[in-house]
């Protein structure tokens, strides 16, 4: 991210809920309510970790995947 790029917003609960419900429907999974709550908690943790990583300013000189050449 550069100085001109606005910070990323945190993912909303309703968006995570829609993502989880869509995946459950797409795979035809039977999910008990307790599992749904646990899956939402896990999805929230992953989304928060992704938000943290994407918020880091690497600058223009950072290489995402440098190649080793002997």
PDB file of N, CA, C, O and CB in Angstrom:
ATOM      1  N   UNK A   1       0.832  -1.179   0.000  1.00  0.00           N
ATOM      2  CA  UNK A   1       0.000   0.000   0.000  1.00  0.00           C
ATOM      3  C   UNK A   1       0.875   1.241   0.000  1.00  0.00           C
ATOM      4  O   UNK A   1       1.896   1.294   0.687  1.00  0.00           O
ATOM      5  CB  UNK A   1      -0.946  -0.001   1.203  1.00  0.00           C
ATOM      6  N   UNK A   2       0.483   2.204  -0.749  1.00  0.00           N
ATOM      7  CA  UNK A   2       1.210   3.459  -0.752  1.00  0.00           C
ATOM      8  C   UNK A   2       0.441   4.479   0.066  1.00  0.00           C
ATOM      9  O   UNK A   2      -0.661   4.209   0.543  1.00  0.00           O
ATOM     10  CB  UNK A   2       1.438   3.964  -2.191  1.00  0.00           C
ATOM     11  N   UNK A   3       1.034   5.655   0.221  1.00  0.00           N
ATOM     12  CA  UNK A   3       0.389   6.692   1.022  1.00  0.00           C
ATOM     13  C   UNK A   3      -0.938   7.132   0.410  1.00  0.00           C
ATOM     14  O   UNK A   3      -1.832   7.575   1.130  1.00  0.00           O
ATOM     15  CB  UNK A   3       1.315   7.893   1.171  1.00  0.00           C
ATOM     16  N   UNK A   4      -1.075   7.015  -0.916  1.00  0.00           N
ATOM     17  CA  UNK A   4      -2.308   7.452  -1.566  1.00  0.00           C
ATOM     18  C   UNK A   4      -3.408   6.390  -1.530  1.00  0.00           C
ATOM     19  O   UNK A   4      -4.559   6.678  -1.858  1.00  0.00           O
ATOM     20  CB  UNK A   4      -2.020   7.831  -2.999  1.00  0.00           C
ATOM     21  N   UNK A   5      -3.063   5.181  -1.137  1.00  0.00           N
ATOM     22  CA  UNK A   5      -4.051   4.105  -1.076  1.00  0.00           C
ATOM     23  C   UNK A   5      -4.760   4.140   0.270  1.00  0.00           C
ATOM     24  O   UNK A   5      -4.106   4.106   1.313  1.00  0.00           O
ATOM     25  CB  UNK A   5      -3.383   2.725  -1.305  1.00  0.00           C
ATOM     26  N   UNK A   6      -6.090   4.207   0.264  1.00  0.00           N
ATOM     27  CA  UNK A   6      -6.801   4.227   1.546  1.00  0.00           C
ATOM     28  C   UNK A   6      -6.699   2.867   2.235  1.00  0.00           C
ATOM     29  O   UNK A   6      -6.542   1.845   1.567  1.00  0.00           O
ATOM     30  CB  UNK A   6      -8.283   4.612   1.340  1.00  0.00           C
ATOM     31  N   UNK A   7      -6.787   2.847   3.561  1.00  0.00           N
ATOM     32  CA  UNK A   7      -6.713   1.567   4.265  1.00  0.00           C
ATOM     33  C   UNK A   7      -7.909   0.680   3.922  1.00  0.00           C
ATOM     34  O   UNK A   7      -9.002   1.169   3.636  1.00  0.00           O
ATOM     35  CB  UNK A   7      -6.644   1.795   5.780  1.00  0.00           C
ATOM     36  N   UNK A   8      -7.683  -0.608   3.956  1.00  0.00           N
ATOM     37  CA  UNK A   8      -8.751  -1.562   3.657  1.00  0.00           C
ATOM     38  C   UNK A   8      -9.745  -1.611   4.816  1.00  0.00           C
ATOM     39  O   UNK A   8      -9.338  -1.604   5.977  1.00  0.00           O
ATOM     40  CB  UNK A   8      -8.169  -2.972   3.384  1.00  0.00           C
ATOM     41  N   UNK A   9     -11.030  -1.659   4.516  1.00  0.00           N
ATOM     42  CA  UNK A   9     -12.013  -1.787   5.601  1.00  0.00           C
ATOM     43  C   UNK A   9     -12.026  -3.216   6.133  1.00  0.00           C
ATOM     44  O   UNK A   9     -11.703  -4.160   5.412  1.00  0.00           O
ATOM     45  CB  UNK A   9     -13.428  -1.383   5.112  1.00  0.00           C
ATOM     46  N   UNK A  10     -12.397  -3.362   7.381  1.00  0.00           N
ATOM     47  CA  UNK A  10     -12.534  -4.686   7.985  1.00  0.00           C
ATOM     48  C   UNK A  10     -13.742  -5.377   7.351  1.00  0.00           C
ATOM     49  O   UNK A  10     -14.750  -4.728   7.070  1.00  0.00           O
ATOM     50  CB  UNK A  10     -12.690  -4.589   9.548  1.00  0.00           C
ATOM     51  N   UNK A  11     -13.646  -6.680   7.128  1.00  0.00           N
ATOM     52  CA  UNK A  11     -14.745  -7.437   6.527  1.00  0.00           C
ATOM     53  C   UNK A  11     -15.909  -7.485   7.513  1.00  0.00           C
ATOM     54  O   UNK A  11     -15.726  -7.783   8.693  1.00  0.00           O
ATOM     55  CB  UNK A  11     -14.288  -8.879   6.135  1.00  0.00           C
ATOM     56  N   UNK A  12     -17.100  -7.190   7.017  1.00  0.00           N
ATOM     57  CA  UNK A  12     -18.295  -7.165   7.869  1.00  0.00           C
ATOM     58  C   UNK A  12     -18.790  -8.579   8.149  1.00  0.00           C
ATOM     59  O   UNK A  12     -18.596  -9.491   7.345  1.00  0.00           O
ATOM     60  CB  UNK A  12     -19.413  -6.336   7.209  1.00  0.00           C
ATOM     61  N   UNK A  13     -19.433  -8.744   9.305  1.00  0.00           N
ATOM     62  CA  UNK A  13     -19.966 -10.052   9.701  1.00  0.00           C
ATOM     63  C   UNK A  13     -20.962 -10.593   8.678  1.00  0.00           C
ATOM     64  O   UNK A  13     -20.959 -11.785   8.372  1.00  0.00           O
ATOM     65  CB  UNK A  13     -20.634  -9.954  11.069  1.00  0.00           C
ATOM     66  N   UNK A  14     -21.807  -9.721   8.156  1.00  0.00           N
ATOM     67  CA  UNK A  14     -22.824 -10.186   7.202  1.00  0.00           C
ATOM     68  C   UNK A  14     -22.181 -10.724   5.927  1.00  0.00           C
ATOM     69  O   UNK A  14     -22.702 -11.656   5.316  1.00  0.00           O
ATOM     70  CB  UNK A  14     -23.796  -9.045   6.857  1.00  0.00           C
ATOM     71  N   UNK A  15     -21.052 -10.143   5.522  1.00  0.00           N
ATOM     72  CA  UNK A  15     -20.351 -10.642   4.338  1.00  0.00           C
ATOM     73  C   UNK A  15     -19.721 -12.011   4.604  1.00  0.00           C
ATOM     74  O   UNK A  15     -19.745 -12.892   3.744  1.00  0.00           O
ATOM     75  CB  UNK A  15     -19.270  -9.642   3.898  1.00  0.00           C
ATOM     76  N   UNK A  16     -19.159 -12.179   5.800  1.00  0.00           N
ATOM     77  CA  UNK A  16     -18.606 -13.482   6.156  1.00  0.00           C
ATOM     78  C   UNK A  16     -19.711 -14.531   6.248  1.00  0.00           C
ATOM     79  O   UNK A  16     -19.528 -15.677   5.838  1.00  0.00           O
ATOM     80  CB  UNK A  16     -17.843 -13.397   7.487  1.00  0.00           C
ATOM     81  N   UNK A  17     -20.851 -14.129   6.787  1.00  0.00           N
ATOM     82  CA  UNK A  17     -21.997 -15.037   6.900  1.00  0.00           C
ATOM     83  C   UNK A  17     -22.464 -15.486   5.511  1.00  0.00           C
ATOM     84  O   UNK A  17     -22.748 -16.665   5.296  1.00  0.00           O
ATOM     85  CB  UNK A  17     -23.160 -14.351   7.662  1.00  0.00           C
ATOM     86  N   UNK A  18     -22.539 -14.545   4.582  1.00  0.00           N
ATOM     87  CA  UNK A  18     -22.946 -14.885   3.212  1.00  0.00           C
ATOM     88  C   UNK A  18     -21.924 -15.805   2.548  1.00  0.00           C
ATOM     89  O   UNK A  18     -22.296 -16.739   1.836  1.00  0.00           O
ATOM     90  CB  UNK A  18     -23.126 -13.606   2.372  1.00  0.00           C
ATOM     91  N   UNK A  19     -20.646 -15.545   2.778  1.00  0.00           N
ATOM     92  CA  UNK A  19     -19.591 -16.390   2.220  1.00  0.00           C
ATOM     93  C   UNK A  19     -19.696 -17.813   2.760  1.00  0.00           C
ATOM     94  O   UNK A  19     -19.630 -18.778   1.999  1.00  0.00           O
ATOM     95  CB  UNK A  19     -18.206 -15.803   2.537  1.00  0.00           C
ATOM     96  N   UNK A  20     -19.858 -17.937   4.063  1.00  0.00           N
ATOM     97  CA  UNK A  20     -19.959 -19.257   4.678  1.00  0.00           C
ATOM     98  C   UNK A  20     -21.212 -19.989   4.216  1.00  0.00           C
ATOM     99  O   UNK A  20     -21.147 -21.166   3.861  1.00  0.00           O
ATOM    100  CB  UNK A  20     -19.957 -19.135   6.196  1.00  0.00           C
ATOM    101  N   UNK A  21     -22.342 -19.306   4.218  1.00  0.00           N
ATOM    102  CA  UNK A  21     -23.586 -19.940   3.781  1.00  0.00           C
ATOM    103  C   UNK A  21     -23.519 -20.355   2.312  1.00  0.00           C
ATOM    104  O   UNK A  21     -24.048 -21.401   1.937  1.00  0.00           O
ATOM    105  CB  UNK A  21     -24.766 -18.993   4.002  1.00  0.00           C
ATOM    106  N   UNK A  22     -22.875 -19.546   1.490  1.00  0.00           N
ATOM    107  CA  UNK A  22     -22.715 -19.893   0.080  1.00  0.00           C
ATOM    108  C   UNK A  22     -21.845 -21.124  -0.109  1.00  0.00           C
ATOM    109  O   UNK A  22     -22.150 -21.982  -0.938  1.00  0.00           O
ATOM    110  CB  UNK A  22     -22.121 -18.728  -0.679  1.00  0.00           C
ATOM    111  N   UNK A  23     -20.757 -21.214   0.660  1.00  0.00           N
ATOM    112  CA  UNK A  23     -19.878 -22.380   0.560  1.00  0.00           C
ATOM    113  C   UNK A  23     -20.582 -23.638   1.052  1.00  0.00           C
ATOM    114  O   UNK A  23     -20.444 -24.708   0.459  1.00  0.00           O
ATOM    115  CB  UNK A  23     -18.591 -22.150   1.360  1.00  0.00           C
ATOM    116  N   UNK A  24     -21.337 -23.504   2.140  1.00  0.00           N
ATOM    117  CA  UNK A  24     -22.090 -24.650   2.663  1.00  0.00           C
ATOM    118  C   UNK A  24     -23.093 -25.137   1.621  1.00  0.00           C
ATOM    119  O   UNK A  24     -23.224 -26.340   1.394  1.00  0.00           O
ATOM    120  CB  UNK A  24     -22.819 -24.276   3.979  1.00  0.00           C
ATOM    121  N   UNK A  25     -23.796 -24.204   0.991  1.00  0.00           N
ATOM    122  CA  UNK A  25     -24.766 -24.572  -0.037  1.00  0.00           C
ATOM    123  C   UNK A  25     -24.118 -25.152  -1.277  1.00  0.00           C
ATOM    124  O   UNK A  25     -24.629 -26.109  -1.858  1.00  0.00           O
ATOM    125  CB  UNK A  25     -25.586 -23.378  -0.417  1.00  0.00           C
ATOM    126  N   UNK A  26     -22.991 -24.577  -1.687  1.00  0.00           N
ATOM    127  CA  UNK A  26     -22.316 -25.043  -2.899  1.00  0.00           C
ATOM    128  C   UNK A  26     -21.803 -26.472  -2.748  1.00  0.00           C
ATOM    129  O   UNK A  26     -21.834 -27.255  -3.698  1.00  0.00           O
ATOM    130  CB  UNK A  26     -21.159 -24.112  -3.247  1.00  0.00           C
ATOM    131  N   UNK A  27     -21.334 -26.803  -1.555  1.00  0.00           N
ATOM    132  CA  UNK A  27     -20.816 -28.151  -1.323  1.00  0.00           C
ATOM    133  C   UNK A  27     -21.873 -29.102  -0.774  1.00  0.00           C
ATOM    134  O   UNK A  27     -21.604 -30.290  -0.592  1.00  0.00           O
ATOM    135  CB  UNK A  27     -19.647 -28.094  -0.370  1.00  0.00           C
ATOM    136  N   UNK A  28     -23.068 -28.592  -0.510  1.00  0.00           N
ATOM    137  CA  UNK A  28     -24.151 -29.434  -0.014  1.00  0.00           C
ATOM    138  C   UNK A  28     -23.863 -30.050   1.343  1.00  0.00           C
ATOM    139  O   UNK A  28     -24.203 -31.206   1.592  1.00  0.00           O
ATOM    140  CB  UNK A  28     -24.435 -30.519  -0.996  1.00  0.00           C
ATOM    141  N   UNK A  29     -23.236 -29.275   2.220  1.00  0.00           N
ATOM    142  CA  UNK A  29     -22.866 -29.787   3.536  1.00  0.00           C
ATOM    143  C   UNK A  29     -24.017 -29.653   4.527  1.00  0.00           C
ATOM    144  O   UNK A  29     -24.780 -28.688   4.483  1.00  0.00           O
ATOM    145  CB  UNK A  29     -21.636 -29.055   4.062  1.00  0.00           C
ATOM    146  N   UNK A  30     -24.130 -30.618   5.405  1.00  0.00           N
ATOM    147  CA  UNK A  30     -25.065 -30.516   6.518  1.00  0.00           C
ATOM    148  C   UNK A  30     -24.308 -29.982   7.718  1.00  0.00           C
ATOM    149  O   UNK A  30     -23.407 -30.650   8.226  1.00  0.00           O
ATOM    150  CB  UNK A  30     -25.731 -31.893   6.837  1.00  0.00           C
ATOM    151  N   UNK A  31     -24.653 -28.802   8.176  1.00  0.00           N
ATOM    152  CA  UNK A  31     -23.898 -28.152   9.242  1.00  0.00           C
ATOM    153  C   UNK A  31     -24.804 -27.915  10.440  1.00  0.00           C
ATOM    154  O   UNK A  31     -25.849 -27.275  10.329  1.00  0.00           O
ATOM    155  CB  UNK A  31     -23.286 -26.821   8.754  1.00  0.00           C
ATOM    156  N   UNK A  32     -24.390 -28.439  11.580  1.00  0.00           N
ATOM    157  CA  UNK A  32     -25.126 -28.206  12.818  1.00  0.00           C
ATOM    158  C   UNK A  32     -24.875 -26.776  13.290  1.00  0.00           C
ATOM    159  O   UNK A  32     -23.839 -26.196  12.965  1.00  0.00           O
ATOM    160  CB  UNK A  32     -24.713 -29.230  13.912  1.00  0.00           C
ATOM    161  N   UNK A  33     -25.810 -26.197  14.055  1.00  0.00           N
ATOM    162  CA  UNK A  33     -25.644 -24.812  14.515  1.00  0.00           C
ATOM    163  C   UNK A  33     -24.333 -24.565  15.270  1.00  0.00           C
ATOM    164  O   UNK A  33     -23.714 -23.515  15.098  1.00  0.00           O
ATOM    165  CB  UNK A  33     -26.801 -24.437  15.402  1.00  0.00           C
ATOM    166  N   UNK A  34     -23.911 -25.502  16.089  1.00  0.00           N
ATOM    167  CA  UNK A  34     -22.653 -25.324  16.827  1.00  0.00           C
ATOM    168  C   UNK A  34     -21.465 -25.273  15.867  1.00  0.00           C
ATOM    169  O   UNK A  34     -20.523 -24.512  16.083  1.00  0.00           O
ATOM    170  CB  UNK A  34     -22.460 -26.464  17.850  1.00  0.00           C
ATOM    171  N   UNK A  35     -21.510 -26.071  14.822  1.00  0.00           N
ATOM    172  CA  UNK A  35     -20.431 -26.061  13.839  1.00  0.00           C
ATOM    173  C   UNK A  35     -20.419 -24.745  13.075  1.00  0.00           C
ATOM    174  O   UNK A  35     -19.357 -24.216  12.746  1.00  0.00           O
ATOM    175  CB  UNK A  35     -20.574 -27.239  12.866  1.00  0.00           C
ATOM    176  N   UNK A  36     -21.593 -24.229  12.799  1.00  0.00           N
ATOM    177  CA  UNK A  36     -21.701 -22.968  12.062  1.00  0.00           C
ATOM    178  C   UNK A  36     -21.042 -21.840  12.857  1.00  0.00           C
ATOM    179  O   UNK A  36     -20.310 -21.026  12.293  1.00  0.00           O
ATOM    180  CB  UNK A  36     -23.188 -22.628  11.771  1.00  0.00           C
ATOM    181  N   UNK A  37     -21.298 -21.795  14.149  1.00  0.00           N
ATOM    182  CA  UNK A  37     -20.682 -20.757  14.992  1.00  0.00           C
ATOM    183  C   UNK A  37     -19.162 -20.896  15.003  1.00  0.00           C
ATOM    184  O   UNK A  37     -18.442 -19.901  14.921  1.00  0.00           O
ATOM    185  CB  UNK A  37     -21.228 -20.836  16.434  1.00  0.00           C
ATOM    186  N   UNK A  38     -18.677 -22.134  15.105  1.00  0.00           N
ATOM    187  CA  UNK A  38     -17.230 -22.367  15.107  1.00  0.00           C
ATOM    188  C   UNK A  38     -16.608 -21.999  13.759  1.00  0.00           C
ATOM    189  O   UNK A  38     -15.526 -21.414  13.708  1.00  0.00           O
ATOM    190  CB  UNK A  38     -16.928 -23.834  15.442  1.00  0.00           C
ATOM    191  N   UNK A  39     -17.289 -22.342  12.683  1.00  0.00           N
ATOM    192  CA  UNK A  39     -16.789 -22.000  11.349  1.00  0.00           C
ATOM    193  C   UNK A  39     -16.748 -20.488  11.159  1.00  0.00           C
ATOM    194  O   UNK A  39     -15.815 -19.963  10.551  1.00  0.00           O
ATOM    195  CB  UNK A  39     -17.664 -22.647  10.262  1.00  0.00           C
ATOM    196  N   UNK A  40     -17.756 -19.785  11.677  1.00  0.00           N
ATOM    197  CA  UNK A  40     -17.764 -18.319  11.593  1.00  0.00           C
ATOM    198  C   UNK A  40     -16.606 -17.724  12.384  1.00  0.00           C
ATOM    199  O   UNK A  40     -15.975 -16.768  11.932  1.00  0.00           O
ATOM    200  CB  UNK A  40     -19.100 -17.755  12.111  1.00  0.00           C
ATOM    201  N   UNK A  41     -16.322 -18.277  13.553  1.00  0.00           N
ATOM    202  CA  UNK A  41     -15.202 -17.789  14.364  1.00  0.00           C
ATOM    203  C   UNK A  41     -13.880 -18.005  13.626  1.00  0.00           C
ATOM    204  O   UNK A  41     -13.013 -17.132  13.640  1.00  0.00           O
ATOM    205  CB  UNK A  41     -15.173 -18.502  15.741  1.00  0.00           C
ATOM    206  N   UNK A  42     -13.726 -19.152  12.990  1.00  0.00           N
ATOM    207  CA  UNK A  42     -12.517 -19.442  12.228  1.00  0.00           C
ATOM    208  C   UNK A  42     -12.396 -18.516  11.023  1.00  0.00           C
ATOM    209  O   UNK A  42     -11.319 -17.991  10.741  1.00  0.00           O
ATOM    210  CB  UNK A  42     -12.512 -20.903  11.774  1.00  0.00           C
ATOM    211  N   UNK A  43     -13.496 -18.319  10.319  1.00  0.00           N
ATOM    212  CA  UNK A  43     -13.495 -17.435   9.158  1.00  0.00           C
ATOM    213  C   UNK A  43     -13.163 -16.002   9.567  1.00  0.00           C
ATOM    214  O   UNK A  43     -12.450 -15.305   8.845  1.00  0.00           O
ATOM    215  CB  UNK A  43     -14.856 -17.483   8.447  1.00  0.00           C
ATOM    216  N   UNK A  44     -13.667 -15.557  10.707  1.00  0.00           N
ATOM    217  CA  UNK A  44     -13.355 -14.217  11.220  1.00  0.00           C
ATOM    218  C   UNK A  44     -11.866 -14.102  11.518  1.00  0.00           C
ATOM    219  O   UNK A  44     -11.254 -13.079  11.212  1.00  0.00           O
ATOM    220  CB  UNK A  44     -14.182 -13.908  12.491  1.00  0.00           C
ATOM    221  N   UNK A  45     -11.272 -15.139  12.112  1.00  0.00           N
ATOM    222  CA  UNK A  45      -9.836 -15.118  12.410  1.00  0.00           C
ATOM    223  C   UNK A  45      -9.006 -15.016  11.135  1.00  0.00           C
ATOM    224  O   UNK A  45      -8.040 -14.255  11.074  1.00  0.00           O
ATOM    225  CB  UNK A  45      -9.436 -16.375  13.194  1.00  0.00           C
ATOM    226  N   UNK A  46      -9.384 -15.778  10.128  1.00  0.00           N
ATOM    227  CA  UNK A  46      -8.666 -15.739   8.849  1.00  0.00           C
ATOM    228  C   UNK A  46      -8.815 -14.368   8.193  1.00  0.00           C
ATOM    229  O   UNK A  46      -7.842 -13.821   7.674  1.00  0.00           O
ATOM    230  CB  UNK A  46      -9.184 -16.844   7.901  1.00  0.00           C
ATOM    231  N   UNK A  47     -10.022 -13.812   8.211  1.00  0.00           N
ATOM    232  CA  UNK A  47     -10.259 -12.494   7.610  1.00  0.00           C
ATOM    233  C   UNK A  47      -9.473 -11.414   8.342  1.00  0.00           C
ATOM    234  O   UNK A  47      -8.926 -10.511   7.708  1.00  0.00           O
ATOM    235  CB  UNK A  47     -11.759 -12.156   7.625  1.00  0.00           C
ATOM    236  N   UNK A  48      -9.411 -11.496   9.667  1.00  0.00           N
ATOM    237  CA  UNK A  48      -8.646 -10.512  10.436  1.00  0.00           C
ATOM    238  C   UNK A  48      -7.151 -10.628  10.159  1.00  0.00           C
ATOM    239  O   UNK A  48      -6.458  -9.616  10.061  1.00  0.00           O
ATOM    240  CB  UNK A  48      -8.914 -10.683  11.931  1.00  0.00           C
ATOM    241  N   UNK A  49      -6.649 -11.860  10.034  1.00  0.00           N
ATOM    242  CA  UNK A  49      -5.235 -12.058   9.716  1.00  0.00           C
ATOM    243  C   UNK A  49      -4.916 -11.520   8.321  1.00  0.00           C
ATOM    244  O   UNK A  49      -3.878 -10.889   8.121  1.00  0.00           O
ATOM    245  CB  UNK A  49      -4.864 -13.552   9.808  1.00  0.00           C
ATOM    246  N   UNK A  50      -5.799 -11.765   7.365  1.00  0.00           N
ATOM    247  CA  UNK A  50      -5.599 -11.247   6.009  1.00  0.00           C
ATOM    248  C   UNK A  50      -5.622  -9.723   6.002  1.00  0.00           C
ATOM    249  O   UNK A  50      -4.833  -9.089   5.301  1.00  0.00           O
ATOM    250  CB  UNK A  50      -6.675 -11.795   5.057  1.00  0.00           C
ATOM    251  N   UNK A  51      -6.521  -9.141   6.778  1.00  0.00           N
ATOM    252  CA  UNK A  51      -6.600  -7.680   6.876  1.00  0.00           C
ATOM    253  C   UNK A  51      -5.299  -7.120   7.442  1.00  0.00           C
ATOM    254  O   UNK A  51      -4.799  -6.104   6.959  1.00  0.00           O
ATOM    255  CB  UNK A  51      -7.799  -7.253   7.760  1.00  0.00           C
ATOM    256  N   UNK A  52      -4.753  -7.771   8.456  1.00  0.00           N
ATOM    257  CA  UNK A  52      -3.499  -7.343   9.075  1.00  0.00           C
ATOM    258  C   UNK A  52      -2.349  -7.394   8.069  1.00  0.00           C
ATOM    259  O   UNK A  52      -1.555  -6.457   7.983  1.00  0.00           O
ATOM    260  CB  UNK A  52      -3.175  -8.222  10.294  1.00  0.00           C
ATOM    261  N   UNK A  53      -2.259  -8.483   7.311  1.00  0.00           N
ATOM    262  CA  UNK A  53      -1.177  -8.640   6.335  1.00  0.00           C
ATOM    263  C   UNK A  53      -1.320  -7.632   5.196  1.00  0.00           C
ATOM    264  O   UNK A  53      -0.335  -7.017   4.786  1.00  0.00           O
ATOM    265  CB  UNK A  53      -1.162 -10.073   5.773  1.00  0.00           C
ATOM    266  N   UNK A  54      -2.536  -7.460   4.686  1.00  0.00           N
ATOM    267  CA  UNK A  54      -2.750  -6.546   3.564  1.00  0.00           C
ATOM    268  C   UNK A  54      -2.549  -5.085   3.960  1.00  0.00           C
ATOM    269  O   UNK A  54      -2.301  -4.244   3.095  1.00  0.00           O
ATOM    270  CB  UNK A  54      -4.147  -6.735   3.002  1.00  0.00           C
ATOM    271  N   UNK A  55      -2.652  -4.771   5.247  1.00  0.00           N
ATOM    272  CA  UNK A  55      -2.489  -3.394   5.702  1.00  0.00           C
ATOM    273  C   UNK A  55      -1.021  -2.981   5.798  1.00  0.00           C
ATOM    274  O   UNK A  55      -0.728  -1.793   5.926  1.00  0.00           O
ATOM    275  CB  UNK A  55      -3.157  -3.215   7.046  1.00  0.00           C
ATOM    276  N   UNK A  56      -0.101  -3.931   5.739  1.00  0.00           N
ATOM    277  CA  UNK A  56       1.321  -3.619   5.857  1.00  0.00           C
ATOM    278  C   UNK A  56       1.805  -2.899   4.602  1.00  0.00           C
ATOM    279  O   UNK A  56       1.538  -3.333   3.481  1.00  0.00           O
ATOM    280  CB  UNK A  56       2.144  -4.906   6.094  1.00  0.00           C
ATOM    281  N   UNK A  57       2.513  -1.804   4.802  1.00  0.00           N
ATOM    282  CA  UNK A  57       3.058  -1.042   3.685  1.00  0.00           C
ATOM    283  C   UNK A  57       4.434  -1.599   3.340  1.00  0.00           C
ATOM    284  O   UNK A  57       5.382  -1.449   4.111  1.00  0.00           O
ATOM    285  CB  UNK A  57       3.140   0.477   4.025  1.00  0.00           C
ATOM    286  N   UNK A  58       4.541  -2.238   2.185  1.00  0.00           N
ATOM    287  CA  UNK A  58       5.805  -2.825   1.766  1.00  0.00           C
ATOM    288  C   UNK A  58       6.661  -1.866   0.950  1.00  0.00           C
ATOM    289  O   UNK A  58       7.849  -2.114   0.744  1.00  0.00           O
ATOM    290  CB  UNK A  58       5.547  -4.070   0.968  1.00  0.00           C
ATOM    291  N   UNK A  59       6.076  -0.790   0.494  1.00  0.00           N
ATOM    292  CA  UNK A  59       6.819   0.144  -0.328  1.00  0.00           C
ATOM    293  C   UNK A  59       6.930  -0.351  -1.761  1.00  0.00           C
ATOM    294  O   UNK A  59       6.544  -1.479  -2.069  1.00  0.00           O
ATOM    295  CB  UNK A  59       8.198   0.375   0.255  1.00  0.00           C
ATOM    296  N   UNK A  60       7.452   0.485  -2.622  1.00  0.00           N
ATOM    297  CA  UNK A  60       7.552   0.135  -4.038  1.00  0.00           C
ATOM    298  C   UNK A  60       8.733  -0.776  -4.351  1.00  0.00           C
ATOM    299  O   UNK A  60       8.730  -1.446  -5.384  1.00  0.00           O
ATOM    300  CB  UNK A  60       7.658   1.385  -4.862  1.00  0.00           C
ATOM    301  N   UNK A  61       9.736  -0.816  -3.489  1.00  0.00           N
ATOM    302  CA  UNK A  61      10.930  -1.596  -3.793  1.00  0.00           C
ATOM    303  C   UNK A  61      10.827  -3.051  -3.336  1.00  0.00           C
ATOM    304  O   UNK A  61      11.725  -3.838  -3.634  1.00  0.00           O
ATOM    305  CB  UNK A  61      12.130  -0.953  -3.152  1.00  0.00           C
ATOM    306  N   UNK A  62       9.785  -3.430  -2.637  1.00  0.00           N
ATOM    307  CA  UNK A  62       9.635  -4.804  -2.151  1.00  0.00           C
ATOM    308  C   UNK A  62       9.299  -5.746  -3.303  1.00  0.00           C
ATOM    309  O   UNK A  62       8.466  -5.437  -4.154  1.00  0.00           O
ATOM    310  CB  UNK A  62       8.543  -4.879  -1.064  1.00  0.00           C
ATOM    311  N   UNK A  63       9.951  -6.879  -3.311  1.00  0.00           N
ATOM    312  CA  UNK A  63       9.691  -7.908  -4.312  1.00  0.00           C
ATOM    313  C   UNK A  63       8.819  -8.978  -3.670  1.00  0.00           C
ATOM    314  O   UNK A  63       9.199  -9.519  -2.631  1.00  0.00           O
ATOM    315  CB  UNK A  63      11.024  -8.519  -4.867  1.00  0.00           C
ATOM    316  N   UNK A  64       7.667  -9.305  -4.244  1.00  0.00           N
ATOM    317  CA  UNK A  64       6.790 -10.295  -3.626  1.00  0.00           C
ATOM    318  C   UNK A  64       7.357 -11.715  -3.636  1.00  0.00           C
ATOM    319  O   UNK A  64       7.103 -12.481  -2.707  1.00  0.00           O
ATOM    320  CB  UNK A  64       5.470 -10.288  -4.322  1.00  0.00           C
ATOM    321  N   UNK A  65       8.112 -12.074  -4.663  1.00  0.00           N
ATOM    322  CA  UNK A  65       8.684 -13.418  -4.742  1.00  0.00           C
ATOM    323  C   UNK A  65      10.013 -13.351  -5.483  1.00  0.00           C
ATOM    324  O   UNK A  65      10.058 -13.600  -6.687  1.00  0.00           O
ATOM    325  CB  UNK A  65       7.707 -14.403  -5.449  1.00  0.00           C
ATOM    326  N   UNK A  66      11.092 -13.020  -4.786  1.00  0.00           N
ATOM    327  CA  UNK A  66      12.376 -12.927  -5.464  1.00  0.00           C
ATOM    328  C   UNK A  66      12.832 -14.296  -5.976  1.00  0.00           C
ATOM    329  O   UNK A  66      12.474 -15.335  -5.420  1.00  0.00           O
ATOM    330  CB  UNK A  66      13.427 -12.336  -4.524  1.00  0.00           C
ATOM    331  N   UNK A  67      13.618 -14.273  -7.030  1.00  0.00           N
ATOM    332  CA  UNK A  67      14.123 -15.499  -7.647  1.00  0.00           C
ATOM    333  C   UNK A  67      15.604 -15.611  -7.329  1.00  0.00           C
ATOM    334  O   UNK A  67      16.364 -14.664  -7.532  1.00  0.00           O
ATOM    335  CB  UNK A  67      13.876 -15.509  -9.195  1.00  0.00           C
ATOM    336  N   UNK A  68      16.012 -16.781  -6.826  1.00  0.00           N
ATOM    337  CA  UNK A  68      17.423 -17.019  -6.533  1.00  0.00           C
ATOM    338  C   UNK A  68      18.143 -17.416  -7.806  1.00  0.00           C
ATOM    339  O   UNK A  68      17.738 -18.352  -8.496  1.00  0.00           O
ATOM    340  CB  UNK A  68      17.591 -18.109  -5.451  1.00  0.00           C
ATOM    341  N   UNK A  69      19.204 -16.705  -8.107  1.00  0.00           N
ATOM    342  CA  UNK A  69      20.048 -17.042  -9.258  1.00  0.00           C
ATOM    343  C   UNK A  69      21.487 -17.101  -8.765  1.00  0.00           C
ATOM    344  O   UNK A  69      22.053 -16.080  -8.373  1.00  0.00           O
ATOM    345  CB  UNK A  69      19.886 -15.994 -10.433  1.00  0.00           C
ATOM    346  N   UNK A  70      22.086 -18.302  -8.781  1.00  0.00           N
ATOM    347  CA  UNK A  70      23.466 -18.436  -8.275  1.00  0.00           C
ATOM    348  C   UNK A  70      24.478 -17.767  -9.180  1.00  0.00           C
ATOM    349  O   UNK A  70      25.675 -17.793  -8.892  1.00  0.00           O
ATOM    350  CB  UNK A  70      23.829 -19.900  -8.117  1.00  0.00           C
TER     351      UNK A  70
END
